[in-house]
Amino acid sequence: MSGPAMLTRAVLFIAGAAIGGVAVAGVPARLLLPLSDADETAGTETGCTAAFRAGRSDYVQLIGVELTIRTAAGLHLCRLSGRTADAVLAGQAGASCGGYRVAVRQTGRTKTYPASDSSSTPAVLTVGEGHAATTLRGDWGVAC
């Protein structure tokens, strides 16, 4: 392919990327976008950090009782109850944040790294809004 068709395809790709319209690993951008470094430091909680990572990006972060996600609508910082935060951390329940349902389900064995006081588990992230839902495979990691 060359000429006008190639140029049109390139412009569509760049425009899609600029507005977040490019799906990353099967996640429609309208449901979930990767967290930026600024997003991950926007909250007020401190302590152990749990994050769902797919590829080279984090999509969900939980510090203490504060859940962080980014959608096309913007950044969502949500305070959960202690019980809900513990259940999300353990992969036993989901949470609602900014009108989105977020749940992480562990799918494999946990690997622990004592030297860095961290662990990582293969997991599936499910994000839903209204009747739309999507899943993403990656890792649920915790570092203290």
N, C-alpha and C positions, 0 to 999 in steps of 0.2 A: 504494500500500500504506500502511495506517495502522493504528493501534491495536496489538493484541497481536502481530500478525505483524511489524510494524516493530520493536517492542521486542525480540522474540525474535531477529530478524536482527542488531540492534545489539549485543545481549548476546553472541551467538555471535562476532561480529567482534571485539569487545573482548576476550573470553576467548581467542580464537585468537591475537590479537596479544600478549596477556600471556604466553602460554606458547610463543610463537615458532611458532605453527601457521600463520601467514600466509605463503604462498609469495611471494617477491620475485623478479620477473622470471623466473619459471619454475623457481626453485631451491627445492625442498622444504626447509623449515626444518630438518628432521631431518638433512639432509646438510650444510648450511652456513648460517651466519648472518653478518651483516656484522660487521666488526671495529669496536670502539669506540675512542675516543681512548686510553683506558687500556690496551686490548689492544695497540695499536700502540706503546706505550712500555714494555710489560712485559718485553721481552727485554733481553739484555745486549750484543748486538752493536751496533757503530756502523759508519758508512760509508755507501756508496751504498745507496739503498732502492729496491726494486722492489715494485710493488703491482698487483694486478688490481682494477680498478674497474668497477663496473656501476652506472649511475645516479649517485647521490650517495654510494655506499658502497664501501669497500674490503672485499674478501672474502679476499684472500691477501696476505701481506706477506713479502718475503724481504730480510733485511739480512745481508750477509756469508754465513754458512752457517746462519743461523737462520730457519726457516720458521714463520710464524704463521698459524693458522686458528682459527675458532670454530665449534663445532657445538652442537647441543642438549646434548651431554655436557659442554661447557665449552670453555675455552681450551686450545689445543694449541700449545706452543712446541717445535719439533723441530730438533735440530742435524743437519745433513746433512754428508756428506763434501764436501770442496772441489770434487771432480769433479762430484758430483750437483748441488750448488748452481749451478755454472757451467752445467750442461746445462739446469736448470730456467730459469735466467735467460735463456738463449738460446732457450728454447722447443724444445729438442731432446730432452727427457726429462721424465718425471714423477718424483714422490717420494712416499714414504709418510710420513704424519704422523698420529699418534694413531689408527691403524687405518684411516685414509682414504687413498685414492690421489688425488693432486692433480697435474694437468698443465695447462700453459698452452700453447696453440698460436697462434702469430701468424698472422693472416689477411689482413693488408694491409701497406701501406707504412708505414715508420717515419717519424714527423715528429720532427725534432730542434729543440731550442730552446737555442742556444748561450748566450744571456744567462743562463739559469737552470741550465745544465749538466744538461739533462734531455731525455728523449725519450718518445714515446708511440706505441704500435702497436695497431691493432685486433686483438683476440684472442678466443679462446674458452677458457674455463676448464672443465675436466672434473673432477668430483669423484665418487669412487666409494667405496662401503662394501659389502663382500660382493658380492652380485650386483646391487645397485642403483647406478645412476650417473645423473648429470644434467650438463647443460652450461649455461653462462651466457655470453652475448656481452657484451663490454665492451672495455676498453683495458688493456694491459699497459704500465705506465709505469715509468721508471727516472729517479731524481734523485740527483745526487751533491752 
